[in-house]
Amino acid sequence: MRVGIGYDIHQLVEGRDLILGGLEIPYDKGLAGHSDADALLHAITDALLGAAGLGDIGEYFPDTDPKWKGADSGMMLKEAFKNVRRRGWEVENIDCNIIAQAPKLKPYKSQMEARIASLLEIETRRVNVKARTNEGLDAVGRGEAIITQAVVLLKPAP
Ligand code: MG
């Protein structure tokens, strides 16, 4: 088996939709970024690539390339995972943290799990999404940014 870790941070700004875990979440701010800025899918993509020893998301989808402007992070995740599967790996489990002062994400956690599982074509029970605040501390605590973390365990496909 092989383990991979992913981390992402995006600034929360006005005038953007909040896309997180493949869902559009009602809020008066959204994440800034070159793509749709889905920080949770970015962290998971990096964890999958890392576990397979395949580099990081920036090598596949550079934010300097106009091709990826506004890109659907779900598509980026699927593309990266194709490479992981081609190397003979499948997902044992994915665990994630979202650290956001607002909005409250508890009502969306299970929908995110289902969405991530569906993007990867794996069972929902293999995906766990946790959400917490930053106890009011630092930029995340002031509501200026959202941080995401992911850990993935890969096992050889049968
Ligand atoms: Mg990102």
Backbone and ligand atoms as CSV (ligand in chain L), in Angstrom:
chain,resi,resn,atom,element,x,y,z
A,1,MET,N,N,0.842,-1.189,0.000
A,1,MET,CA,C,0.000,0.000,0.000
A,1,MET,C,C,0.881,1.244,0.000
A,2,ARG,N,N,0.290,2.353,-0.422
A,2,ARG,CA,C,1.027,3.616,-0.449
A,2,ARG,C,C,0.119,4.738,0.042
A,3,VAL,N,N,0.709,5.653,0.785
A,3,VAL,CA,C,-0.059,6.756,1.355
A,3,VAL,C,C,0.356,8.081,0.696
A,4,GLY,N,N,-0.581,9.002,0.571
A,4,GLY,CA,C,-0.280,10.324,0.010
A,4,GLY,C,C,-0.982,11.405,0.807
A,5,ILE,N,N,-0.371,12.584,0.811
A,5,ILE,CA,C,-0.914,13.709,1.575
A,5,ILE,C,C,-1.167,14.876,0.621
A,6,GLY,N,N,-2.214,15.632,0.889
A,6,GLY,CA,C,-2.515,16.824,0.081
A,6,GLY,C,C,-2.918,17.980,0.967
A,7,TYR,N,N,-2.579,19.173,0.536
A,7,TYR,CA,C,-2.896,20.403,1.280
A,7,TYR,C,C,-3.231,21.485,0.279
A,8,ASP,N,N,-4.182,22.336,0.636
A,8,ASP,CA,C,-4.431,23.499,-0.218
A,8,ASP,C,C,-4.965,24.644,0.629
A,9,ILE,N,N,-4.743,25.841,0.153
A,9,ILE,CA,C,-5.321,27.030,0.775
A,9,ILE,C,C,-5.735,27.980,-0.336
A,10,HIS,N,N,-6.926,28.522,-0.233
A,10,HIS,CA,C,-7.389,29.543,-1.174
A,10,HIS,C,C,-8.000,30.687,-0.383
A,11,GLN,N,N,-7.833,31.879,-0.923
A,11,GLN,CA,C,-8.404,33.070,-0.324
A,11,GLN,C,C,-9.911,33.128,-0.614
A,12,LEU,N,N,-10.671,33.579,0.397
A,12,LEU,CA,C,-12.119,33.805,0.209
A,12,LEU,C,C,-12.328,35.254,-0.233
A,13,VAL,N,N,-12.990,35.419,-1.358
A,13,VAL,CA,C,-13.190,36.765,-1.902
A,13,VAL,C,C,-14.636,36.959,-2.359
A,14,GLU,N,N,-15.016,38.209,-2.494
A,14,GLU,CA,C,-16.350,38.529,-3.010
A,14,GLU,C,C,-16.374,38.283,-4.516
A,15,GLY,N,N,-17.561,38.027,-5.032
A,15,GLY,CA,C,-17.722,37.936,-6.483
A,15,GLY,C,C,-17.348,36.602,-7.076
A,16,ARG,N,N,-17.187,35.575,-6.229
A,16,ARG,CA,C,-16.901,34.222,-6.734
A,16,ARG,C,C,-17.888,33.269,-6.091
A,17,ASP,N,N,-18.283,32.205,-6.840
A,17,ASP,CA,C,-19.091,31.139,-6.248
A,17,ASP,C,C,-18.198,30.297,-5.348
A,18,LEU,N,N,-18.780,29.792,-4.270
A,18,LEU,CA,C,-18.013,28.903,-3.389
A,18,LEU,C,C,-18.212,27.462,-3.842
A,19,ILE,N,N,-17.142,26.896,-4.421
A,19,ILE,CA,C,-17.175,25.505,-4.896
A,19,ILE,C,C,-16.249,24.705,-3.991
A,20,LEU,N,N,-16.786,23.692,-3.348
A,20,LEU,CA,C,-15.987,22.919,-2.396
A,20,LEU,C,C,-16.487,21.475,-2.393
A,21,GLY,N,N,-15.553,20.543,-2.568
A,21,GLY,CA,C,-15.944,19.132,-2.596
A,21,GLY,C,C,-16.889,18.819,-3.741
A,22,GLY,N,N,-16.767,19.578,-4.823
A,22,GLY,CA,C,-17.594,19.332,-5.998
A,22,GLY,C,C,-18.999,19.895,-5.885
A,23,LEU,N,N,-19.276,20.630,-4.807
A,23,LEU,CA,C,-20.611,21.214,-4.611
A,23,LEU,C,C,-20.528,22.732,-4.693
A,24,GLU,N,N,-21.639,23.343,-5.105
A,24,GLU,CA,C,-21.744,24.788,-5.009
A,24,GLU,C,C,-22.459,25.098,-3.701
A,25,ILE,N,N,-21.793,25.834,-2.833
A,25,ILE,CA,C,-22.322,26.084,-1.496
A,25,ILE,C,C,-22.762,27.542,-1.386
A,26,PRO,N,N,-23.999,27.770,-0.985
A,26,PRO,CA,C,-24.491,29.140,-0.882
A,26,PRO,C,C,-23.705,29.941,0.172
A,27,TYR,N,N,-23.069,31.036,-0.269
A,27,TYR,CA,C,-22.306,31.894,0.640
A,27,TYR,C,C,-22.046,33.200,-0.100
A,28,ASP,N,N,-21.771,34.261,0.635
A,28,ASP,CA,C,-21.596,35.547,-0.053
A,28,ASP,C,C,-20.171,35.754,-0.567
A,29,LYS,N,N,-19.294,34.778,-0.343
A,29,LYS,CA,C,-17.940,34.837,-0.891
A,29,LYS,C,C,-17.605,33.494,-1.536
A,30,GLY,N,N,-16.558,33.497,-2.347
A,30,GLY,CA,C,-16.094,32.250,-2.949
A,30,GLY,C,C,-14.579,32.200,-2.907
A,31,LEU,N,N,-14.008,31.063,-3.326
A,31,LEU,CA,C,-12.556,30.912,-3.289
A,31,LEU,C,C,-11.937,31.491,-4.554
A,32,ALA,N,N,-10.884,32.279,-4.355
A,32,ALA,CA,C,-10.151,32.851,-5.484
A,32,ALA,C,C,-9.261,31.782,-6.084
A,33,GLY,N,N,-9.069,31.820,-7.388
A,33,GLY,CA,C,-8.162,30.860,-8.008
A,33,GLY,C,C,-8.282,30.883,-9.515
A,34,HIS,N,N,-7.321,30.243,-10.150
A,34,HIS,CA,C,-7.272,30.199,-11.607
A,34,HIS,C,C,-8.365,29.279,-12.142
A,35,SER,N,N,-8.533,28.130,-11.487
A,35,SER,CA,C,-9.588,27.185,-11.858
A,35,SER,C,C,-10.857,27.571,-11.100
A,36,ASP,N,N,-11.776,26.628,-10.914
A,36,ASP,CA,C,-12.958,26.928,-10.090
A,36,ASP,C,C,-12.591,26.991,-8.605
A,37,ALA,N,N,-11.323,26.728,-8.292
A,37,ALA,CA,C,-10.732,26.937,-6.961
A,37,ALA,C,C,-11.307,26.003,-5.887
A,38,ASP,N,N,-11.692,24.800,-6.302
A,38,ASP,CA,C,-12.222,23.815,-5.345
A,38,ASP,C,C,-11.058,23.225,-4.533
A,39,ALA,N,N,-10.780,23.876,-3.408
A,39,ALA,CA,C,-9.598,23.539,-2.613
A,39,ALA,C,C,-9.640,22.098,-2.102
A,40,LEU,N,N,-10.830,21.568,-1.854
A,40,LEU,CA,C,-10.894,20.197,-1.346
A,40,LEU,C,C,-10.509,19.204,-2.443
A,41,LEU,N,N,-11.041,19.396,-3.638
A,41,LEU,CA,C,-10.669,18.489,-4.732
A,41,LEU,C,C,-9.189,18.632,-5.079
A,42,HIS,N,N,-8.633,19.830,-4.925
A,42,HIS,CA,C,-7.196,20.014,-5.191
A,42,HIS,C,C,-6.357,19.213,-4.190
A,43,ALA,N,N,-6.730,19.264,-2.924
A,43,ALA,CA,C,-5.971,18.527,-1.900
A,43,ALA,C,C,-6.061,17.021,-2.156
A,44,ILE,N,N,-7.248,16.553,-2.540
A,44,ILE,CA,C,-7.426,15.117,-2.815
A,44,ILE,C,C,-6.615,14.712,-4.051
A,45,THR,N,N,-6.635,15.567,-5.076
A,45,THR,CA,C,-5.860,15.291,-6.292
A,45,THR,C,C,-4.372,15.156,-5.946
A,46,ASP,N,N,-3.863,16.065,-5.135
A,46,ASP,CA,C,-2.454,16.020,-4.736
A,46,ASP,C,C,-2.148,14.775,-3.902
A,47,ALA,N,N,-3.070,14.390,-3.033
A,47,ALA,CA,C,-2.848,13.202,-2.201
A,47,ALA,C,C,-2.802,11.943,-3.072
A,48,LEU,N,N,-3.683,11.862,-4.060
A,48,LEU,CA,C,-3.702,10.706,-4.963
A,48,LEU,C,C,-2.414,10.642,-5.781
A,49,LEU,N,N,-2.026,11.787,-6.343
A,49,LEU,CA,C,-0.795,11.828,-7.144
A,49,LEU,C,C,0.404,11.508,-6.267
A,50,GLY,N,N,0.406,12.058,-5.059
A,50,GLY,CA,C,1.520,11.821,-4.146
A,50,GLY,C,C,1.650,10.354,-3.766
A,51,ALA,N,N,0.527,9.725,-3.493
A,51,ALA,CA,C,0.551,8.310,-3.102
A,51,ALA,C,C,1.110,7.443,-4.229
A,52,ALA,N,N,0.793,7.815,-5.463
A,52,ALA,CA,C,1.262,7.028,-6.606
A,52,ALA,C,C,2.660,7.448,-7.058
A,53,GLY,N,N,3.227,8.470,-6.415
A,53,GLY,CA,C,4.558,8.946,-6.801
A,53,GLY,C,C,4.530,9.666,-8.140
A,54,LEU,N,N,3.446,10.367,-8.411
A,54,LEU,CA,C,3.252,10.994,-9.729
A,54,LEU,C,C,3.303,12.511,-9.687
A,55,GLY,N,N,3.990,13.071,-8.701
A,55,GLY,CA,C,4.170,14.522,-8.686
A,55,GLY,C,C,3.039,15.256,-8.014
A,56,ASP,N,N,2.703,16.446,-8.538
A,56,ASP,CA,C,1.638,17.239,-7.920
A,56,ASP,C,C,0.761,17.902,-8.973
A,57,ILE,N,N,-0.338,18.440,-8.511
A,57,ILE,CA,C,-1.385,18.967,-9.391
A,57,ILE,C,C,-0.862,20.080,-10.308
A,58,GLY,N,N,0.092,20.861,-9.798
A,58,GLY,CA,C,0.643,21.973,-10.579
A,58,GLY,C,C,1.383,21.519,-11.830
A,59,GLU,N,N,1.900,20.284,-11.813
A,59,GLU,CA,C,2.609,19.765,-12.987
A,59,GLU,C,C,1.628,19.373,-14.092
A,60,TYR,N,N,0.425,18.986,-13.695
A,60,TYR,CA,C,-0.574,18.546,-14.677
A,60,TYR,C,C,-1.427,19.720,-15.158
A,61,PHE,N,N,-1.734,20.608,-14.237
A,61,PHE,CA,C,-2.647,21.714,-14.548
A,61,PHE,C,C,-2.043,23.036,-14.082
A,62,PRO,N,N,-0.964,23.514,-14.742
A,62,PRO,CA,C,-0.285,24.734,-14.280
A,62,PRO,C,C,-1.227,25.939,-14.312
A,63,ASP,N,N,-1.187,26.740,-13.236
A,63,ASP,CA,C,-2.108,27.885,-13.167
A,63,ASP,C,C,-1.634,29.044,-14.035
A,64,THR,N,N,-0.531,28.812,-14.776
A,64,THR,CA,C,-0.055,29.814,-15.734
A,64,THR,C,C,-0.642,29.531,-17.124
A,65,ASP,N,N,-1.302,28.369,-17.281
A,65,ASP,CA,C,-1.833,27.959,-18.580
A,65,ASP,C,C,-3.291,28.425,-18.705
A,66,PRO,N,N,-3.562,29.301,-19.692
A,66,PRO,CA,C,-4.930,29.815,-19.857
A,66,PRO,C,C,-5.962,28.712,-20.090
A,67,LYS,N,N,-5.477,27.554,-20.546
A,67,LYS,CA,C,-6.347,26.396,-20.788
A,67,LYS,C,C,-7.128,26.004,-19.537
A,68,TRP,N,N,-6.548,26.233,-18.348
A,68,TRP,CA,C,-7.156,25.777,-17.098
A,68,TRP,C,C,-7.887,26.893,-16.369
A,69,LYS,N,N,-8.046,28.046,-17.050
A,69,LYS,CA,C,-8.770,29.156,-16.416
A,69,LYS,C,C,-10.238,28.753,-16.234
A,70,GLY,N,N,-10.699,28.845,-14.994
A,70,GLY,CA,C,-12.086,28.479,-14.694
A,70,GLY,C,C,-12.348,26.982,-14.764
A,71,ALA,N,N,-11.278,26.182,-14.872
A,71,ALA,CA,C,-11.435,24.727,-15.071
A,71,ALA,C,C,-12.203,24.068,-13.929
A,72,ASP,N,N,-12.948,23.039,-14.292
A,72,ASP,CA,C,-13.698,22.222,-13.350
A,72,ASP,C,C,-12.711,21.302,-12.616
A,73,SER,N,N,-12.578,21.506,-11.311
A,73,SER,CA,C,-11.618,20.720,-10.544
A,73,SER,C,C,-12.010,19.242,-10.493
A,74,GLY,N,N,-13.290,18.953,-10.679
A,74,GLY,CA,C,-13.736,17.559,-10.764
A,74,GLY,C,C,-13.112,16.859,-11.952
A,75,MET,N,N,-13.030,17.574,-13.066
A,75,MET,CA,C,-12.393,17.038,-14.268
A,75,MET,C,C,-10.893,16.834,-14.011
A,76,MET,N,N,-10.274,17.806,-13.304
A,76,MET,CA,C,-8.844,17.686,-13.002
A,76,MET,C,C,-8.585,16.464,-12.113
A,77,LEU,N,N,-9.460,16.265,-11.137
A,77,LEU,CA,C,-9.335,15.107,-10.239
A,77,LEU,C,C,-9.454,13.798,-11.034
A,78,LYS,N,N,-10.443,13.730,-11.908
A,78,LYS,CA,C,-10.655,12.515,-12.704
A,78,LYS,C,C,-9.453,12.225,-13.604
A,79,GLU,N,N,-8.923,13.279,-14.239
A,79,GLU,CA,C,-7.761,13.127,-15.121
A,79,GLU,C,C,-6.547,12.600,-14.339
A,80,ALA,N,N,-6.301,13.211,-13.176
A,80,ALA,CA,C,-5.156,12.792,-12.362
A,80,ALA,C,C,-5.343,11.341,-11.902
A,81,PHE,N,N,-6.559,11.011,-11.514
A,81,PHE,CA,C,-6.828,9.659,-11.004
A,81,PHE,C,C,-6.676,8.602,-12.100
A,82,LYS,N,N,-6.949,8.989,-13.353
A,82,LYS,CA,C,-6.742,8.084,-14.480
A,82,LYS,C,C,-5.286,7.604,-14.508
A,83,ASN,N,N,-4.363,8.559,-14.286
A,83,ASN,CA,C,-2.935,8.220,-14.261
A,83,ASN,C,C,-2.600,7.285,-13.105
A,84,VAL,N,N,-3.243,7.518,-11.976
A,84,VAL,CA,C,-3.008,6.689,-10.787
A,84,VAL,C,C,-3.487,5.255,-11.056
A,85,ARG,N,N,-4.678,5.142,-11.644
A,85,ARG,CA,C,-5.254,3.810,-11.936
A,85,ARG,C,C,-4.429,3.069,-12.973
A,86,ARG,N,N,-3.928,3.833,-13.965
A,86,ARG,CA,C,-3.097,3.242,-15.016
A,86,ARG,C,C,-1.851,2.582,-14.426
A,87,ARG,N,N,-1.396,3.100,-13.274
A,87,ARG,CA,C,-0.232,2.502,-12.603
A,87,ARG,C,C,-0.621,1.293,-11.756
A,88,GLY,N,N,-1.885,0.927,-11.784
A,88,GLY,CA,C,-2.313,-0.295,-11.102
A,88,GLY,C,C,-2.787,-0.101,-9.665
A,89,TRP,N,N,-3.199,1.135,-9.331
A,89,TRP,CA,C,-3.634,1.407,-7.958
A,89,TRP,C,C,-5.138,1.606,-7.876
A,90,GLU,N,N,-5.694,1.223,-6.725
A,90,GLU,CA,C,-7.057,1.640,-6.415
A,90,GLU,C,C,-7.106,2.222,-5.002
A,91,VAL,N,N,-8.202,2.917,-4.709
A,91,VAL,CA,C,-8.298,3.649,-3.446
A,91,VAL,C,C,-8.809,2.740,-2.331
A,92,GLU,N,N,-8.060,2.645,-1.247
A,92,GLU,CA,C,-8.597,2.014,-0.032
A,92,GLU,C,C,-9.477,3.032,0.708
A,93,ASN,N,N,-8.916,4.196,1.022
A,93,ASN,CA,C,-9.747,5.251,1.621
A,93,ASN,C,C,-9.114,6.628,1.468
A,94,ILE,N,N,-9.973,7.620,1.596
A,94,ILE,CA,C,-9.580,9.029,1.545
A,94,ILE,C,C,-10.164,9.696,2.780
A,95,ASP,N,N,-9.326,10.429,3.501
A,95,ASP,CA,C,-9.837,11.203,4.637
A,95,ASP,C,C,-9.445,12.667,4.431
A,96,CYS,N,N,-10.350,13.571,4.731
A,96,CYS,CA,C,-10.117,14.992,4.444
A,96,CYS,C,C,-10.508,15.884,5.609
A,97,ASN,N,N,-9.842,17.016,5.690
A,97,ASN,CA,C,-10.228,18.111,6.584
A,97,ASN,C,C,-10.533,19.346,5.758
A,98,ILE,N,N,-11.595,20.028,6.126
A,98,ILE,CA,C,-11.818,21.390,5.622
A,98,ILE,C,C,-11.778,22.291,6.844
A,99,ILE,N,N,-10.934,23.320,6.800
A,99,ILE,CA,C,-10.835,24.249,7.915
A,99,ILE,C,C,-11.345,25.603,7.425
A,100,ALA,N,N,-12.540,25.948,7.904
A,100,ALA,CA,C,-13.225,27.163,7.442
A,100,ALA,C,C,-13.991,27.757,8.614
A,101,GLN,N,N,-13.842,29.054,8.808
A,101,GLN,CA,C,-14.596,29.694,9.893
A,101,GLN,C,C,-16.076,29.790,9.522
A,102,ALA,N,N,-16.326,30.039,8.225
A,102,ALA,CA,C,-17.688,30.130,7.703
A,102,ALA,C,C,-17.625,29.836,6.208
A,103,PRO,N,N,-18.683,29.363,5.598
A,103,PRO,CA,C,-19.972,29.012,6.193
A,103,PRO,C,C,-19.903,27.698,6.958
A,104,LYS,N,N,-20.973,27.352,7.624
A,104,LYS,CA,C,-21.073,26.061,8.312
A,104,LYS,C,C,-21.157,24.964,7.247
A,105,LEU,N,N,-20.240,24.008,7.310
A,105,LEU,CA,C,-20.172,23.003,6.245
A,105,LEU,C,C,-20.754,21.656,6.637
A,106,LYS,N,N,-21.115,21.529,7.905
A,106,LYS,CA,C,-21.650,20.256,8.392
A,106,LYS,C,C,-22.781,19.693,7.505
A,107,PRO,N,N,-23.721,20.560,7.069
A,107,PRO,CA,C,-24.829,20.023,6.263
A,107,PRO,C,C,-24.394,19.475,4.907
A,108,TYR,N,N,-23.166,19.756,4.478
A,108,TYR,CA,C,-22.732,19.374,3.129
A,108,TYR,C,C,-21.748,18.205,3.118
A,109,LYS,N,N,-21.284,17.788,4.308
A,109,LYS,CA,C,-20.206,16.791,4.349
A,109,LYS,C,C,-20.572,15.488,3.615
A,110,SER,N,N,-21.774,14.977,3.887
A,110,SER,CA,C,-22.110,13.682,3.275
A,110,SER,C,C,-22.348,13.829,1.770
A,111,GLN,N,N,-22.886,14.977,1.352
A,111,GLN,CA,C,-23.030,15.216,-0.098
A,111,GLN,C,C,-21.661,15.290,-0.772
A,112,MET,N,N,-20.695,15.925,-0.086
A,112,MET,CA,C,-19.333,15.999,-0.641
A,112,MET,C,C,-18.739,14.600,-0.769
A,113,GLU,N,N,-18.925,13.787,0.255
A,113,GLU,CA,C,-18.400,12.413,0.210
A,113,GLU,C,C,-18.968,11.663,-0.996
A,114,ALA,N,N,-20.272,11.806,-1.200
A,114,ALA,CA,C,-20.929,11.118,-2.321
A,114,ALA,C,C,-20.407,11.643,-3.657
A,115,ARG,N,N,-20.207,12.952,-3.734
A,115,ARG,CA,C,-19.732,13.571,-4.976
A,115,ARG,C,C,-18.297,13.127,-5.304
A,116,ILE,N,N,-17.438,13.134,-4.294
A,116,ILE,CA,C,-16.040,12.732,-4.497
A,116,ILE,C,C,-15.985,11.265,-4.919
A,117,ALA,N,N,-16.767,10.423,-4.235
A,117,ALA,CA,C,-16.802,8.992,-4.570
A,117,ALA,C,C,-17.286,8.792,-5.999
A,118,SER,N,N,-18.271,9.568,-6.392
A,118,SER,CA,C,-18.803,9.417,-7.740
A,118,SER,C,C,-17.789,9.876,-8.795
A,119,LEU,N,N,-17.059,10.952,-8.516
A,119,LEU,CA,C,-16.019,11.404,-9.456
A,119,LEU,C,C,-14.946,10.333,-9.651
A,120,LEU,N,N,-14.621,9.631,-8.569
A,120,LEU,CA,C,-13.557,8.618,-8.620
A,120,LEU,C,C,-14.100,7.222,-8.935
A,121,GLU,N,N,-15.429,7.125,-9.027
A,121,GLU,CA,C,-16.093,5.836,-9.263
A,121,GLU,C,C,-15.679,4.798,-8.219
A,122,ILE,N,N,-15.739,5.230,-6.948
A,122,ILE,CA,C,-15.475,4.324,-5.831
A,122,ILE,C,C,-16.674,4.374,-4.873
A,123,GLU,N,N,-16.682,3.464,-3.900
A,123,GLU,CA,C,-17.801,3.439,-2.959
A,123,GLU,C,C,-17.721,4.641,-2.003
A,124,THR,N,N,-18.877,5.165,-1.646
A,124,THR,CA,C,-18.938,6.341,-0.772
A,124,THR,C,C,-18.290,6.065,0.588
A,125,ARG,N,N,-18.384,4.820,1.066
A,125,ARG,CA,C,-17.812,4.499,2.381
A,125,ARG,C,C,-16.282,4.656,2.408
A,126,ARG,N,N,-15.658,4.787,1.242
A,126,ARG,CA,C,-14.195,4.959,1.189
A,126,ARG,C,C,-13.773,6.422,1.351
A,127,VAL,N,N,-14.745,7.329,1.415
A,127,VAL,CA,C,-14.435,8.761,1.490
A,127,VAL,C,C,-15.001,9.349,2.778
A,128,ASN,N,N,-14.169,10.073,3.509
A,128,ASN,CA,C,-14.614,10.743,4.732
A,128,ASN,C,C,-14.223,12.226,4.671
A,129,VAL,N,N,-15.198,13.082,4.902
A,129,VAL,CA,C,-14.944,14.523,4.910
A,129,VAL,C,C,-15.241,15.067,6.302
A,130,LYS,N,N,-14.273,15.759,6.883
A,130,LYS,CA,C,-14.456,16.398,8.180
A,130,LYS,C,C,-14.373,17.914,7.993
A,131,ALA,N,N,-15.116,18.646,8.793
A,131,ALA,CA,C,-15.082,20.104,8.699
A,131,ALA,C,C,-14.967,20.676,10.102
A,132,ARG,N,N,-14.177,21.735,10.234
A,132,ARG,CA,C,-14.007,22.396,11.527
A,132,ARG,C,C,-13.661,23.864,11.282
A,133,THR,N,N,-13.716,24.647,12.325
A,133,THR,CA,C,-13.312,26.048,12.221
A,133,THR,C,C,-11.844,26.152,12.628
A,134,ASN,N,N,-11.321,27.374,12.601
A,134,ASN,CA,C,-9.955,27.588,13.084
A,134,ASN,C,C,-9.978,28.328,14.418
A,135,GLU,N,N,-11.113,28.168,15.139
A,135,GLU,CA,C,-11.261,28.797,16.458
A,135,GLU,C,C,-11.000,30.299,16.406
A,136,GLY,N,N,-11.328,30.915,15.273
A,136,GLY,CA,C,-11.177,32.361,15.147
A,136,GLY,C,C,-9.754,32.846,14.965
A,137,LEU,N,N,-8.815,31.922,14.801
A,137,LEU,CA,C,-7.401,32.324,14.741
A,137,LEU,C,C,-6.883,32.442,13.314
A,138,ASP,N,N,-5.965,33.364,13.124
A,138,ASP,CA,C,-5.267,33.537,11.844
A,138,ASP,C,C,-6.231,33.903,10.703
A,139,ALA,N,N,-5.696,33.864,9.479
A,139,ALA,CA,C,-6.482,34.290,8.311
A,139,ALA,C,C,-7.733,33.429,8.146
A,140,VAL,N,N,-7.583,32.134,8.405
A,140,VAL,CA,C,-8.741,31.234,8.265
A,140,VAL,C,C,-9.799,31.600,9.305
A,141,GLY,N,N,-9.365,31.890,10.498
A,141,GLY,CA,C,-10.281,32.257,11.572
A,141,GLY,C,C,-10.991,33.588,11.319
A,142,ARG,N,N,-10.333,34.458,10.563
A,142,ARG,CA,C,-10.955,35.752,10.200
A,142,ARG,C,C,-11.854,35.606,8.979
A,143,GLY,N,N,-11.941,34.409,8.444
A,143,GLY,CA,C,-12.802,34.185,7.280
A,143,GLY,C,C,-12.192,34.675,5.982
A,144,GLU,N,N,-10.860,34.797,5.953
A,144,GLU,CA,C,-10.188,35.297,4.743
A,144,GLU,C,C,-9.716,34.176,3.832
A,145,ALA,N,N,-9.746,32.947,4.320
A,145,ALA,CA,C,-9.238,31.828,3.524
A,145,ALA,C,C,-9.823,30.517,4.046
A,146,ILE,N,N,-9.734,29.502,3.193
A,146,ILE,CA,C,-10.119,28.143,3.597
A,146,ILE,C,C,-8.930,27.230,3.328
A,147,ILE,N,N,-8.653,26.362,4.298
A,147,ILE,CA,C,-7.569,25.377,4.164
A,147,ILE,C,C,-8.191,23.996,4.026
A,148,THR,N,N,-7.569,23.165,3.199
A,148,THR,CA,C,-8.022,21.774,3.067
A,148,THR,C,C,-6.823,20.842,3.184
A,149,GLN,N,N,-7.095,19.652,3.691
A,149,GLN,CA,C,-6.065,18.623,3.820
A,149,GLN,C,C,-6.677,17.289,3.415
A,150,ALA,N,N,-5.883,16.421,2.821
A,150,ALA,CA,C,-6.383,15.094,2.457
A,150,ALA,C,C,-5.284,14.063,2.628
A,151,VAL,N,N,-5.689,12.881,3.048
A,151,VAL,CA,C,-4.797,11.722,3.112
A,151,VAL,C,C,-5.463,10.593,2.335
A,152,VAL,N,N,-4.676,9.955,1.498
A,152,VAL,CA,C,-5.200,8.875,0.660
A,152,VAL,C,C,-4.363,7.622,0.890
A,153,LEU,N,N,-5.029,6.485,0.979
A,153,LEU,CA,C,-4.325,5.197,1.005
A,153,LEU,C,C,-4.686,4.437,-0.279
A,154,LEU,N,N,-3.636,4.089,-1.028
A,154,LEU,CA,C,-3.834,3.312,-2.256
A,154,LEU,C,C,-3.421,1.876,-2.017
A,155,LYS,N,N,-4.117,0.950,-2.689
A,155,LYS,CA,C,-3.726,-0.461,-2.643
A,155,LYS,C,C,-3.653,-0.967,-4.086
A,156,PRO,N,N,-2.888,-2.029,-4.313
A,156,PRO,CA,C,-2.796,-2.556,-5.674
A,156,PRO,C,C,-4.171,-3.065,-6.134
A,157,ALA,N,N,-4.542,-2.737,-7.368
A,157,ALA,CA,C,-5.809,-3.241,-7.918
A,157,ALA,C,C,-5.676,-4.749,-8.098
A,158,PRO,N,N,-6.747,-5.505,-7.849
A,158,PRO,CA,C,-6.671,-6.957,-7.968
A,158,PRO,C,C,-6.462,-7.400,-9.418
L,1,MG,MG,MG,-5.812,24.921,-5.229
